Amino acid sequence: VPCNEDPLSFVEANPEQAKRRLKRLGEEWSEEVLLLCDTHFFFDKIETCDVTQVHSLAEEDDHQDLENYEFEKDG
């Protein structure tokens, strides 16, 4: 879209081209966000960790009702 053109006018006049441009823009932003996460938040180090904490503790669960459990007295 040229700088002096109204974006809405462009979309109305060229819906398919606008759709392609917006899709490409979304893909570019997605890549940038992932790159940011990889480089600054170590996402690349943890993205292969496939186990959620709740599921990883399932083998420790004795399935007892905890409604009346006294957590304050638990050591």
N, CA, C, O and CB atoms as a CASP TS submission, in Angstrom:
PFRMAT TS
TARGET T0000
AUTHOR 0000-0000-0000
METHOD Language model
MODEL 1
PARENT N/A
ATOM      1  N   VAL     1       0.853  -1.181   0.000  1.00  0.00           N
ATOM      2  CA  VAL     1       0.000   0.000   0.000  1.00  0.00           C
ATOM      3  C   VAL     1       0.892   1.235   0.000  1.00  0.00           C
ATOM      4  O   VAL     1       1.703   1.407   0.909  1.00  0.00           O
ATOM      5  CB  VAL     1      -0.967   0.004   1.228  1.00  0.00           C
ATOM      6  N   PRO     2       0.756   2.084  -0.991  1.00  0.00           N
ATOM      7  CA  PRO     2       1.525   3.329  -0.986  1.00  0.00           C
ATOM      8  C   PRO     2       1.188   4.168   0.240  1.00  0.00           C
ATOM      9  O   PRO     2       0.079   4.097   0.770  1.00  0.00           O
ATOM     10  CB  PRO     2       1.256   4.133  -2.266  1.00  0.00           C
ATOM     11  N   CYS     3       2.151   4.958   0.682  1.00  0.00           N
ATOM     12  CA  CYS     3       1.985   5.741   1.908  1.00  0.00           C
ATOM     13  C   CYS     3       0.802   6.695   1.856  1.00  0.00           C
ATOM     14  O   CYS     3       0.176   6.960   2.882  1.00  0.00           O
ATOM     15  CB  CYS     3       3.236   6.521   2.185  1.00  0.00           C
ATOM     16  N   ASN     4       0.492   7.209   0.684  1.00  0.00           N
ATOM     17  CA  ASN     4      -0.582   8.193   0.589  1.00  0.00           C
ATOM     18  C   ASN     4      -1.941   7.548   0.328  1.00  0.00           C
ATOM     19  O   ASN     4      -2.939   8.258   0.199  1.00  0.00           O
ATOM     20  CB  ASN     4      -0.271   9.189  -0.507  1.00  0.00           C
ATOM     21  N   GLU     5      -2.000   6.225   0.247  1.00  0.00           N
ATOM     22  CA  GLU     5      -3.260   5.537  -0.030  1.00  0.00           C
ATOM     23  C   GLU     5      -3.891   5.052   1.266  1.00  0.00           C
ATOM     24  O   GLU     5      -3.206   4.563   2.164  1.00  0.00           O
ATOM     25  CB  GLU     5      -3.037   4.355  -0.992  1.00  0.00           C
ATOM     26  N   ASP     6      -5.202   5.195   1.347  1.00  0.00           N
ATOM     27  CA  ASP     6      -5.952   4.717   2.504  1.00  0.00           C
ATOM     28  C   ASP     6      -5.953   3.188   2.500  1.00  0.00           C
ATOM     29  O   ASP     6      -6.368   2.589   1.508  1.00  0.00           O
ATOM     30  CB  ASP     6      -7.411   5.274   2.495  1.00  0.00           C
ATOM     31  N   PRO     7      -5.503   2.538   3.574  1.00  0.00           N
ATOM     32  CA  PRO     7      -5.442   1.070   3.590  1.00  0.00           C
ATOM     33  C   PRO     7      -6.804   0.416   3.361  1.00  0.00           C
ATOM     34  O   PRO     7      -6.893  -0.612   2.690  1.00  0.00           O
ATOM     35  CB  PRO     7      -4.873   0.594   4.910  1.00  0.00           C
ATOM     36  N   LEU     8      -7.859   1.004   3.914  1.00  0.00           N
ATOM     37  CA  LEU     8      -9.182   0.426   3.735  1.00  0.00           C
ATOM     38  C   LEU     8      -9.607   0.469   2.269  1.00  0.00           C
ATOM     39  O   LEU     8     -10.211  -0.480   1.770  1.00  0.00           O
ATOM     40  CB  LEU     8     -10.203   1.160   4.603  1.00  0.00           C
ATOM     41  N   SER     9      -9.297   1.559   1.583  1.00  0.00           N
ATOM     42  CA  SER     9      -9.609   1.668   0.154  1.00  0.00           C
ATOM     43  C   SER     9      -8.871   0.597  -0.637  1.00  0.00           C
ATOM     44  O   SER     9      -9.428   0.002  -1.560  1.00  0.00           O
ATOM     45  CB  SER     9      -9.244   3.068  -0.378  1.00  0.00           C
ATOM     46  N   PHE    10      -7.613   0.354  -0.271  1.00  0.00           N
ATOM     47  CA  PHE    10      -6.825  -0.668  -0.949  1.00  0.00           C
ATOM     48  C   PHE    10      -7.458  -2.042  -0.744  1.00  0.00           C
ATOM     49  O   PHE    10      -7.572  -2.824  -1.688  1.00  0.00           O
ATOM     50  CB  PHE    10      -5.371  -0.662  -0.437  1.00  0.00           C
ATOM     51  N   VAL    11      -7.867  -2.334   0.488  1.00  0.00           N
ATOM     52  CA  VAL    11      -8.457  -3.637   0.792  1.00  0.00           C
ATOM     53  C   VAL    11      -9.764  -3.816   0.027  1.00  0.00           C
ATOM     54  O   VAL    11     -10.027  -4.880  -0.533  1.00  0.00           O
ATOM     55  CB  VAL    11      -8.697  -3.787   2.309  1.00  0.00           C
ATOM     56  N   GLU    12     -10.572  -2.772   0.011  1.00  0.00           N
ATOM     57  CA  GLU    12     -11.841  -2.865  -0.706  1.00  0.00           C
ATOM     58  C   GLU    12     -11.623  -3.041  -2.211  1.00  0.00           C
ATOM     59  O   GLU    12     -12.368  -3.775  -2.861  1.00  0.00           O
ATOM     60  CB  GLU    12     -12.688  -1.618  -0.442  1.00  0.00           C
ATOM     61  N   ALA    13     -10.632  -2.389  -2.756  1.00  0.00           N
ATOM     62  CA  ALA    13     -10.369  -2.465  -4.194  1.00  0.00           C
ATOM     63  C   ALA    13      -9.613  -3.732  -4.587  1.00  0.00           C
ATOM     64  O   ALA    13      -9.739  -4.192  -5.722  1.00  0.00           O
ATOM     65  CB  ALA    13      -9.583  -1.249  -4.638  1.00  0.00           C
ATOM     66  N   ASN    14      -8.834  -4.299  -3.676  1.00  0.00           N
ATOM     67  CA  ASN    14      -7.971  -5.459  -3.970  1.00  0.00           C
ATOM     68  C   ASN    14      -8.066  -6.505  -2.863  1.00  0.00           C
ATOM     69  O   ASN    14      -7.060  -6.772  -2.206  1.00  0.00           O
ATOM     70  CB  ASN    14      -6.502  -5.012  -4.144  1.00  0.00           C
ATOM     71  N   PRO    15      -9.223  -7.103  -2.630  1.00  0.00           N
ATOM     72  CA  PRO    15      -9.360  -8.003  -1.475  1.00  0.00           C
ATOM     73  C   PRO    15      -8.427  -9.211  -1.503  1.00  0.00           C
ATOM     74  O   PRO    15      -7.894  -9.594  -0.461  1.00  0.00           O
ATOM     75  CB  PRO    15     -10.770  -8.487  -1.390  1.00  0.00           C
ATOM     76  N   GLU    16      -8.224  -9.806  -2.649  1.00  0.00           N
ATOM     77  CA  GLU    16      -7.351 -10.986  -2.712  1.00  0.00           C
ATOM     78  C   GLU    16      -5.893 -10.612  -2.474  1.00  0.00           C
ATOM     79  O   GLU    16      -5.175 -11.315  -1.763  1.00  0.00           O
ATOM     80  CB  GLU    16      -7.495 -11.684  -4.069  1.00  0.00           C
ATOM     81  N   GLN    17      -5.461  -9.517  -3.061  1.00  0.00           N
ATOM     82  CA  GLN    17      -4.077  -9.078  -2.859  1.00  0.00           C
ATOM     83  C   GLN    17      -3.866  -8.685  -1.398  1.00  0.00           C
ATOM     84  O   GLN    17      -2.827  -8.989  -0.813  1.00  0.00           O
ATOM     85  CB  GLN    17      -3.732  -7.888  -3.797  1.00  0.00           C
ATOM     86  N   ALA    18      -4.847  -8.013  -0.817  1.00  0.00           N
ATOM     87  CA  ALA    18      -4.743  -7.624   0.591  1.00  0.00           C
ATOM     88  C   ALA    18      -4.688  -8.862   1.478  1.00  0.00           C
ATOM     89  O   ALA    18      -3.933  -8.903   2.449  1.00  0.00           O
ATOM     90  CB  ALA    18      -5.930  -6.724   0.998  1.00  0.00           C
ATOM     91  N   LYS    19      -5.481  -9.857   1.146  1.00  0.00           N
ATOM     92  CA  LYS    19      -5.484 -11.102   1.917  1.00  0.00           C
ATOM     93  C   LYS    19      -4.111 -11.766   1.878  1.00  0.00           C
ATOM     94  O   LYS    19      -3.605 -12.219   2.905  1.00  0.00           O
ATOM     95  CB  LYS    19      -6.555 -12.067   1.380  1.00  0.00           C
ATOM     96  N   ARG    20      -3.510 -11.823   0.693  1.00  0.00           N
ATOM     97  CA  ARG    20      -2.169 -12.424   0.571  1.00  0.00           C
ATOM     98  C   ARG    20      -1.134 -11.628   1.355  1.00  0.00           C
ATOM     99  O   ARG    20      -0.282 -12.197   2.038  1.00  0.00           O
ATOM    100  CB  ARG    20      -1.748 -12.509  -0.906  1.00  0.00           C
ATOM    101  N   ARG    21      -1.217 -10.301   1.249  1.00  0.00           N
ATOM    102  CA  ARG    21      -0.252  -9.454   1.975  1.00  0.00           C
ATOM    103  C   ARG    21      -0.403  -9.611   3.485  1.00  0.00           C
ATOM    104  O   ARG    21       0.585  -9.692   4.215  1.00  0.00           O
ATOM    105  CB  ARG    21      -0.433  -7.975   1.585  1.00  0.00           C
ATOM    106  N   LEU    22      -1.653  -9.653   3.942  1.00  0.00           N
ATOM    107  CA  LEU    22      -1.871  -9.807   5.384  1.00  0.00           C
ATOM    108  C   LEU    22      -1.410 -11.172   5.876  1.00  0.00           C
ATOM    109  O   LEU    22      -0.861 -11.289   6.971  1.00  0.00           O
ATOM    110  CB  LEU    22      -3.348  -9.606   5.722  1.00  0.00           C
ATOM    111  N   LYS    23      -1.631 -12.197   5.074  1.00  0.00           N
ATOM    112  CA  LYS    23      -1.163 -13.529   5.458  1.00  0.00           C
ATOM    113  C   LYS    23       0.360 -13.545   5.558  1.00  0.00           C
ATOM    114  O   LYS    23       0.928 -14.074   6.513  1.00  0.00           O
ATOM    115  CB  LYS    23      -1.646 -14.591   4.445  1.00  0.00           C
ATOM    116  N   ARG    24       1.013 -12.952   4.549  1.00  0.00           N
ATOM    117  CA  ARG    24       2.484 -12.885   4.562  1.00  0.00           C
ATOM    118  C   ARG    24       2.978 -12.083   5.767  1.00  0.00           C
ATOM    119  O   ARG    24       3.952 -12.464   6.416  1.00  0.00           O
ATOM    120  CB  ARG    24       3.012 -12.252   3.249  1.00  0.00           C
ATOM    121  N   LEU    25       2.307 -10.978   6.058  1.00  0.00           N
ATOM    122  CA  LEU    25       2.684 -10.165   7.215  1.00  0.00           C
ATOM    123  C   LEU    25       2.538 -10.964   8.511  1.00  0.00           C
ATOM    124  O   LEU    25       3.408 -10.902   9.380  1.00  0.00           O
ATOM    125  CB  LEU    25       1.824  -8.889   7.278  1.00  0.00           C
ATOM    126  N   GLY    26       1.448 -11.708   8.640  1.00  0.00           N
ATOM    127  CA  GLY    26       1.250 -12.548   9.826  1.00  0.00           C
ATOM    128  C   GLY    26       2.332 -13.601   9.961  1.00  0.00           C
ATOM    129  O   GLY    26       2.822 -13.853  11.062  1.00  0.00           O
ATOM    130  N   GLU    27       2.708 -14.219   8.847  1.00  0.00           N
ATOM    131  CA  GLU    27       3.771 -15.228   8.878  1.00  0.00           C
ATOM    132  C   GLU    27       5.104 -14.606   9.271  1.00  0.00           C
ATOM    133  O   GLU    27       5.873 -15.197  10.030  1.00  0.00           O
ATOM    134  CB  GLU    27       3.897 -15.917   7.513  1.00  0.00           C
ATOM    135  N   GLU    28       5.376 -13.402   8.749  1.00  0.00           N
ATOM    136  CA  GLU    28       6.628 -12.717   9.104  1.00  0.00           C
ATOM    137  C   GLU    28       6.653 -12.372  10.595  1.00  0.00           C
ATOM    138  O   GLU    28       7.675 -12.544  11.259  1.00  0.00           O
ATOM    139  CB  GLU    28       6.802 -11.433   8.257  1.00  0.00           C
ATOM    140  N   TRP    29       5.534 -11.890  11.110  1.00  0.00           N
ATOM    141  CA  TRP    29       5.468 -11.560  12.544  1.00  0.00           C
ATOM    142  C   TRP    29       5.641 -12.821  13.391  1.00  0.00           C
ATOM    143  O   TRP    29       6.314 -12.797  14.422  1.00  0.00           O
ATOM    144  CB  TRP    29       4.120 -10.869  12.884  1.00  0.00           C
ATOM    145  N   SER    30       5.036 -13.909  12.953  1.00  0.00           N
ATOM    146  CA  SER    30       5.174 -15.170  13.679  1.00  0.00           C
ATOM    147  C   SER    30       6.639 -15.592  13.747  1.00  0.00           C
ATOM    148  O   SER    30       7.123 -16.006  14.800  1.00  0.00           O
ATOM    149  CB  SER    30       4.331 -16.272  13.013  1.00  0.00           C
ATOM    150  N   GLU    31       7.341 -15.488  12.620  1.00  0.00           N
ATOM    151  CA  GLU    31       8.767 -15.820  12.599  1.00  0.00           C
ATOM    152  C   GLU    31       9.562 -14.915  13.525  1.00  0.00           C
ATOM    153  O   GLU    31      10.458 -15.379  14.229  1.00  0.00           O
ATOM    154  CB  GLU    31       9.316 -15.720  11.180  1.00  0.00           C
ATOM    155  N   GLU    32       9.242 -13.628  13.530  1.00  0.00           N
ATOM    156  CA  GLU    32       9.957 -12.678  14.383  1.00  0.00           C
ATOM    157  C   GLU    32       9.717 -12.968  15.863  1.00  0.00           C
ATOM    158  O   GLU    32      10.641 -12.886  16.672  1.00  0.00           O
ATOM    159  CB  GLU    32       9.529 -11.246  14.055  1.00  0.00           C
ATOM    160  N   VAL    33       8.487 -13.304  16.211  1.00  0.00           N
ATOM    161  CA  VAL    33       8.174 -13.616  17.613  1.00  0.00           C
ATOM    162  C   VAL    33       8.931 -14.864  18.048  1.00  0.00           C
ATOM    163  O   VAL    33       9.500 -14.897  19.139  1.00  0.00           O
ATOM    164  CB  VAL    33       6.646 -13.817  17.808  1.00  0.00           C
ATOM    165  N   LEU    34       8.942 -15.897  17.198  1.00  0.00           N
ATOM    166  CA  LEU    34       9.676 -17.122  17.543  1.00  0.00           C
ATOM    167  C   LEU    34      11.170 -16.859  17.644  1.00  0.00           C
ATOM    168  O   LEU    34      11.831 -17.396  18.532  1.00  0.00           O
ATOM    169  CB  LEU    34       9.410 -18.216  16.506  1.00  0.00           C
ATOM    170  N   LEU    35      11.709 -16.045  16.751  1.00  0.00           N
ATOM    171  CA  LEU    35      13.126 -15.695  16.816  1.00  0.00           C
ATOM    172  C   LEU    35      13.433 -14.953  18.114  1.00  0.00           C
ATOM    173  O   LEU    35      14.446 -15.223  18.760  1.00  0.00           O
ATOM    174  CB  LEU    35      13.529 -14.839  15.602  1.00  0.00           C
ATOM    175  N   LEU    36      12.575 -14.034  18.490  1.00  0.00           N
ATOM    176  CA  LEU    36      12.745 -13.304  19.744  1.00  0.00           C
ATOM    177  C   LEU    36      12.736 -14.268  20.930  1.00  0.00           C
ATOM    178  O   LEU    36      13.574 -14.165  21.826  1.00  0.00           O
ATOM    179  CB  LEU    36      11.637 -12.243  19.908  1.00  0.00           C
ATOM    180  N   CYS    37      11.791 -15.200  20.931  1.00  0.00           N
ATOM    181  CA  CYS    37      11.712 -16.181  22.019  1.00  0.00           C
ATOM    182  C   CYS    37      12.945 -17.076  22.052  1.00  0.00           C
ATOM    183  O   CYS    37      13.472 -17.387  23.119  1.00  0.00           O
ATOM    184  CB  CYS    37      10.452 -17.039  21.872  1.00  0.00           C
ATOM    185  N   ASP    38      13.400 -17.486  20.861  1.00  0.00           N
ATOM    186  CA  ASP    38      14.590 -18.340  20.783  1.00  0.00           C
ATOM    187  C   ASP    38      15.833 -17.630  21.306  1.00  0.00           C
ATOM    188  O   ASP    38      16.625 -18.223  22.038  1.00  0.00           O
ATOM    189  CB  ASP    38      14.823 -18.789  19.345  1.00  0.00           C
ATOM    190  N   THR    39      16.005 -16.373  20.937  1.00  0.00           N
ATOM    191  CA  THR    39      17.252 -15.689  21.262  1.00  0.00           C
ATOM    192  C   THR    39      17.263 -15.055  22.656  1.00  0.00           C
ATOM    193  O   THR    39      18.324 -14.930  23.268  1.00  0.00           O
ATOM    194  CB  THR    39      17.519 -14.632  20.237  1.00  0.00           C
ATOM    195  N   HIS    40      16.104 -14.660  23.157  1.00  0.00           N
ATOM    196  CA  HIS    40      16.096 -13.946  24.432  1.00  0.00           C
ATOM    197  C   HIS    40      15.407 -14.687  25.573  1.00  0.00           C
ATOM    198  O   HIS    40      15.626 -14.361  26.740  1.00  0.00           O
ATOM    199  CB  HIS    40      15.440 -12.633  24.249  1.00  0.00           C
ATOM    200  N   PHE    41      14.580 -15.675  25.254  1.00  0.00           N
ATOM    201  CA  PHE    41      13.852 -16.386  26.303  1.00  0.00           C
ATOM    202  C   PHE    41      14.144 -17.876  26.301  1.00  0.00           C
ATOM    203  O   PHE    41      13.453 -18.640  26.975  1.00  0.00           O
ATOM    204  CB  PHE    41      12.369 -16.162  26.146  1.00  0.00           C
ATOM    205  N   PHE    42      15.166 -18.307  25.548  1.00  0.00           N
ATOM    206  CA  PHE    42      15.634 -19.693  25.526  1.00  0.00           C
ATOM    207  C   PHE    42      14.547 -20.676  25.109  1.00  0.00           C
ATOM    208  O   PHE    42      14.560 -21.833  25.529  1.00  0.00           O
ATOM    209  CB  PHE    42      16.164 -20.076  26.884  1.00  0.00           C
ATOM    210  N   PHE    43      13.599 -20.216  24.276  1.00  0.00           N
ATOM    211  CA  PHE    43      12.515 -21.071  23.826  1.00  0.00           C
ATOM    212  C   PHE    43      13.034 -22.293  23.087  1.00  0.00           C
ATOM    213  O   PHE    43      12.463 -23.377  23.203  1.00  0.00           O
ATOM    214  CB  PHE    43      11.571 -20.293  22.940  1.00  0.00           C
ATOM    215  N   ASP    44      14.104 -22.130  22.333  1.00  0.00           N
ATOM    216  CA  ASP    44      14.655 -23.255  21.581  1.00  0.00           C
ATOM    217  C   ASP    44      15.154 -24.355  22.505  1.00  0.00           C
ATOM    218  O   ASP    44      15.221 -25.516  22.100  1.00  0.00           O
ATOM    219  CB  ASP    44      15.787 -22.784  20.680  1.00  0.00           C
ATOM    220  N   LYS    45      15.502 -24.013  23.732  1.00  0.00           N
ATOM    221  CA  LYS    45      15.985 -25.014  24.690  1.00  0.00           C
ATOM    222  C   LYS    45      14.843 -25.814  25.305  1.00  0.00           C
ATOM    223  O   LYS    45      15.020 -26.980  25.659  1.00  0.00           O
ATOM    224  CB  LYS    45      16.789 -24.339  25.792  1.00  0.00           C
ATOM    225  N   ILE    46      13.667 -25.190  25.433  1.00  0.00           N
ATOM    226  CA  ILE    46      12.567 -25.876  26.112  1.00  0.00           C
ATOM    227  C   ILE    46      11.467 -26.369  25.172  1.00  0.00           C
ATOM    228  O   ILE    46      10.586 -27.114  25.603  1.00  0.00           O
ATOM    229  CB  ILE    46      11.968 -24.963  27.130  1.00  0.00           C
ATOM    230  N   GLU    47      11.498 -25.967  23.892  1.00  0.00           N
ATOM    231  CA  GLU    47      10.404 -26.356  23.005  1.00  0.00           C
ATOM    232  C   GLU    47      10.342 -27.854  22.763  1.00  0.00           C
ATOM    233  O   GLU    47       9.300 -28.357  22.343  1.00  0.00           O
ATOM    234  CB  GLU    47      10.536 -25.644  21.690  1.00  0.00           C
ATOM    235  N   THR    48      11.425 -28.587  23.015  1.00  0.00           N
ATOM    236  CA  THR    48      11.404 -30.038  22.844  1.00  0.00           C
ATOM    237  C   THR    48      10.908 -30.753  24.091  1.00  0.00           C
ATOM    238  O   THR    48      10.649 -31.956  24.048  1.00  0.00           O
ATOM    239  CB  THR    48      12.786 -30.541  22.484  1.00  0.00           C
ATOM    240  N   CYS    49      10.773 -30.039  25.192  1.00  0.00           N
ATOM    241  CA  CYS    49      10.214 -30.643  26.400  1.00  0.00           C
ATOM    242  C   CYS    49       8.724 -30.822  26.191  1.00  0.00           C
ATOM    243  O   CYS    49       7.970 -29.852  26.123  1.00  0.00           O
ATOM    244  CB  CYS    49      10.503 -29.773  27.665  1.00  0.00           C
ATOM    245  N   ASP    50       8.317 -32.052  26.091  1.00  0.00           N
ATOM    246  CA  ASP    50       6.962 -32.358  25.669  1.00  0.00           C
ATOM    247  C   ASP    50       6.059 -32.745  26.839  1.00  0.00           C
ATOM    248  O   ASP    50       4.867 -32.976  26.635  1.00  0.00           O
ATOM    249  CB  ASP    50       6.983 -33.468  24.652  1.00  0.00           C
ATOM    250  N   VAL    51       6.585 -32.822  28.036  1.00  0.00           N
ATOM    251  CA  VAL    51       5.839 -33.320  29.180  1.00  0.00           C
ATOM    252  C   VAL    51       5.350 -32.152  30.026  1.00  0.00           C
ATOM    253  O   VAL    51       6.129 -31.278  30.410  1.00  0.00           O
ATOM    254  CB  VAL    51       6.705 -34.277  30.022  1.00  0.00           C
ATOM    255  N   THR    52       4.069 -32.147  30.308  1.00  0.00           N
ATOM    256  CA  THR    52       3.548 -31.123  31.217  1.00  0.00           C
ATOM    257  C   THR    52       3.767 -31.586  32.643  1.00  0.00           C
ATOM    258  O   THR    52       3.843 -32.788  32.899  1.00  0.00           O
ATOM    259  CB  THR    52       2.038 -30.838  30.953  1.00  0.00           C
ATOM    260  N   GLN    53       3.867 -30.663  33.561  1.00  0.00           N
ATOM    261  CA  GLN    53       4.160 -31.043  34.941  1.00  0.00           C
ATOM    262  C   GLN    53       3.069 -31.899  35.556  1.00  0.00           C
ATOM    263  O   GLN    53       3.371 -32.856  36.269  1.00  0.00           O
ATOM    264  CB  GLN    53       4.364 -29.814  35.779  1.00  0.00           C
ATOM    265  N   VAL    54       1.826 -31.584  35.302  1.00  0.00           N
ATOM    266  CA  VAL    54       0.735 -32.345  35.900  1.00  0.00           C
ATOM    267  C   VAL    54       0.796 -33.797  35.447  1.00  0.00           C
ATOM    268  O   VAL    54       0.669 -34.713  36.260  1.00  0.00           O
ATOM    269  CB  VAL    54      -0.626 -31.726  35.536  1.00  0.00           C
ATOM    270  N   HIS    55       0.992 -34.006  34.149  1.00  0.00           N
ATOM    271  CA  HIS    55       1.054 -35.382  33.654  1.00  0.00           C
ATOM    272  C   HIS    55       2.297 -36.105  34.130  1.00  0.00           C
ATOM    273  O   HIS    55       2.264 -37.321  34.316  1.00  0.00           O
ATOM    274  CB  HIS    55       1.007 -35.396  32.145  1.00  0.00           C
ATOM    275  N   SER    56       3.370 -35.405  34.327  1.00  0.00           N
ATOM    276  CA  SER    56       4.595 -36.075  34.764  1.00  0.00           C
ATOM    277  C   SER    56       4.487 -36.522  36.220  1.00  0.00           C
ATOM    278  O   SER    56       5.252 -37.384  36.652  1.00  0.00           O
ATOM    279  CB  SER    56       5.804 -35.147  34.586  1.00  0.00           C
ATOM    280  N   LEU    57       3.565 -35.962  36.973  1.00  0.00           N
ATOM    281  CA  LEU    57       3.372 -36.358  38.375  1.00  0.00           C
ATOM    282  C   LEU    57       2.276 -37.402  38.549  1.00  0.00           C
ATOM    283  O   LEU    57       2.010 -37.814  39.678  1.00  0.00           O
ATOM    284  CB  LEU    57       3.043 -35.143  39.213  1.00  0.00           C
ATOM    285  N   ALA    58       1.639 -37.838  37.485  1.00  0.00           N
ATOM    286  CA  ALA    58       0.511 -38.767  37.572  1.00  0.00           C
ATOM    287  C   ALA    58       0.894 -40.069  38.286  1.00  0.00           C
ATOM    288  O   ALA    58       0.076 -40.629  39.016  1.00  0.00           O
ATOM    289  CB  ALA    58      -0.015 -39.079  36.173  1.00  0.00           C
ATOM    290  N   GLU    59       2.098 -40.549  38.090  1.00  0.00           N
ATOM    291  CA  GLU    59       2.490 -41.812  38.726  1.00  0.00           C
ATOM    292  C   GLU    59       2.621 -41.679  40.239  1.00  0.00           C
ATOM    293  O   GLU    59       2.593 -42.680  40.956  1.00  0.00           O
ATOM    294  CB  GLU    59       3.806 -42.304  38.143  1.00  0.00           C
ATOM    295  N   GLU    60       2.762 -40.451  40.727  1.00  0.00           N
ATOM    296  CA  GLU    60       2.853 -40.222  42.170  1.00  0.00           C
ATOM    297  C   GLU    60       1.486 -40.058  42.831  1.00  0.00           C
ATOM    298  O   GLU    60       1.383 -40.081  44.058  1.00  0.00           O
ATOM    299  CB  GLU    60       3.693 -38.997  42.441  1.00  0.00           C
ATOM    300  N   ASP    61       0.439 -39.892  42.028  1.00  0.00           N
ATOM    301  CA  ASP    61      -0.902 -39.635  42.551  1.00  0.00           C
ATOM    302  C   ASP    61      -1.522 -40.914  43.084  1.00  0.00           C
ATOM    303  O   ASP    61      -1.581 -41.918  42.374  1.00  0.00           O
ATOM    304  CB  ASP    61      -1.798 -39.024  41.467  1.00  0.00           C
ATOM    305  N   ASP    62      -1.989 -40.888  44.338  1.00  0.00           N
ATOM    306  CA  ASP    62      -2.652 -42.053  44.916  1.00  0.00           C
ATOM    307  C   ASP    62      -4.172 -41.970  44.767  1.00  0.00           C
ATOM    308  O   ASP    62      -4.886 -42.855  45.238  1.00  0.00           O
ATOM    309  CB  ASP    62      -2.281 -42.190  46.388  1.00  0.00           C
ATOM    310  N   HIS    63      -4.661 -40.943  44.133  1.00  0.00           N
ATOM    311  CA  HIS    63      -6.076 -40.740  43.813  1.00  0.00           C
ATOM    312  C   HIS    63      -6.964 -40.638  45.044  1.00  0.00           C
ATOM    313  O   HIS    63      -8.165 -40.897  44.962  1.00  0.00           O
ATOM    314  CB  HIS    63      -6.565 -41.861  42.944  1.00  0.00           C
ATOM    315  N   GLN    64      -6.403 -40.271  46.163  1.00  0.00           N
ATOM    316  CA  GLN    64      -7.220 -40.078  47.370  1.00  0.00           C
ATOM    317  C   GLN    64      -7.840 -38.686  47.339  1.00  0.00           C
ATOM    318  O   GLN    64      -7.245 -37.733  46.835  1.00  0.00           O
ATOM    319  CB  GLN    64      -6.366 -40.269  48.665  1.00  0.00           C
ATOM    320  N   ASP    65      -9.048 -38.590  47.889  1.00  0.00           N
ATOM    321  CA  ASP    65      -9.763 -37.320  47.948  1.00  0.00           C
ATOM    322  C   ASP    65      -9.031 -36.388  48.915  1.00  0.00           C
ATOM    323  O   ASP    65      -8.714 -36.782  50.037  1.00  0.00           O
ATOM    324  CB  ASP    65     -11.250 -37.530  48.388  1.00  0.00           C
ATOM    325  N   LEU    66      -8.765 -35.167  48.486  1.00  0.00           N
ATOM    326  CA  LEU    66      -8.029 -34.205  49.308  1.00  0.00           C
ATOM    327  C   LEU    66      -8.933 -33.136  49.921  1.00  0.00           C
ATOM    328  O   LEU    66      -8.454 -32.146  50.474  1.00  0.00           O
ATOM    329  CB  LEU    66      -6.954 -33.540  48.478  1.00  0.00           C
ATOM    330  N   GLU    67     -10.242 -33.348  49.815  1.00  0.00           N
ATOM    331  CA  GLU    67     -11.175 -32.337  50.310  1.00  0.00           C
ATOM    332  C   GLU    67     -10.990 -32.064  51.800  1.00  0.00           C
ATOM    333  O   GLU    67     -11.074 -30.915  52.232  1.00  0.00           O
ATOM    334  CB  GLU    67     -12.604 -32.775  50.042  1.00  0.00           C
ATOM    335  N   ASN    68     -10.742 -33.093  52.578  1.00  0.00           N
ATOM    336  CA  ASN    68     -10.588 -32.903  54.029  1.00  0.00           C
ATOM    337  C   ASN    68      -9.136 -33.053  54.492  1.00  0.00           C
ATOM    338  O   ASN    68      -8.869 -33.177  55.687  1.00  0.00           O
ATOM    339  CB  ASN    68     -11.463 -33.902  54.778  1.00  0.00           C
ATOM    340  N   TYR    69      -8.214 -33.040  53.548  1.00  0.00           N
ATOM    341  CA  TYR    69      -6.805 -33.191  53.887  1.00  0.00           C
ATOM    342  C   TYR    69      -6.305 -31.952  54.627  1.00  0.00           C
ATOM    343  O   TYR    69      -6.621 -30.823  54.254  1.00  0.00           O
ATOM    344  CB  TYR    69      -5.966 -33.438  52.619  1.00  0.00           C
ATOM    345  N   GLU    70      -5.523 -32.178  55.675  1.00  0.00           N
ATOM    346  CA  GLU    70      -5.015 -31.078  56.486  1.00  0.00           C
ATOM    347  C   GLU    70      -3.573 -30.772  56.041  1.00  0.00           C
ATOM    348  O   GLU    70      -2.611 -31.328  56.570  1.00  0.00           O
ATOM    349  CB  GLU    70      -5.076 -31.432  58.021  1.00  0.00           C
ATOM    350  N   PHE    71      -3.459 -29.884  55.067  1.00  0.00           N
ATOM    351  CA  PHE    71      -2.167 -29.546  54.496  1.00  0.00           C
ATOM    352  C   PHE    71      -1.245 -28.884  55.513  1.00  0.00           C
ATOM    353  O   PHE    71      -0.026 -29.031  55.425  1.00  0.00           O
ATOM    354  CB  PHE    71      -2.353 -28.639  53.306  1.00  0.00           C
ATOM    355  N   GLU    72      -1.809 -28.157  56.477  1.00  0.00           N
ATOM    356  CA  GLU    72      -0.982 -27.494  57.501  1.00  0.00           C
ATOM    357  C   GLU    72      -0.234 -28.493  58.369  1.00  0.00           C
ATOM    358  O   GLU    72       0.840 -28.181  58.883  1.00  0.00           O
ATOM    359  CB  GLU    72      -1.849 -26.605  58.383  1.00  0.00           C
ATOM    360  N   LYS    73      -0.784 -29.683  58.538  1.00  0.00           N
ATOM    361  CA  LYS    73      -0.148 -30.685  59.387  1.00  0.00           C
ATOM    362  C   LYS    73       0.787 -31.599  58.612  1.00  0.00           C
ATOM    363  O   LYS    73       1.461 -32.449  59.194  1.00  0.00           O
ATOM    364  CB  LYS    73      -1.196 -31.509  60.080  1.00  0.00           C
ATOM    365  N   ASP    74       0.825 -31.421  57.312  1.00  0.00           N
ATOM    366  CA  ASP    74       1.685 -32.253  56.478  1.00  0.00           C
ATOM    367  C   ASP    74       3.122 -31.730  56.594  1.00  0.00           C
ATOM    368  O   ASP    74       3.357 -30.527  56.477  1.00  0.00           O
ATOM    369  CB  ASP    74       1.199 -32.251  54.984  1.00  0.00           C
ATOM    370  N   GLY    75       4.060 -32.615  56.820  1.00  0.00           N
ATOM    371  CA  GLY    75       5.444 -32.245  57.004  1.00  0.00           C
ATOM    372  C   GLY    75       6.098 -31.954  55.741  1.00  0.00           C
ATOM    373  O   GLY    75       7.283 -31.621  55.723  1.00  0.00           O
TER
END
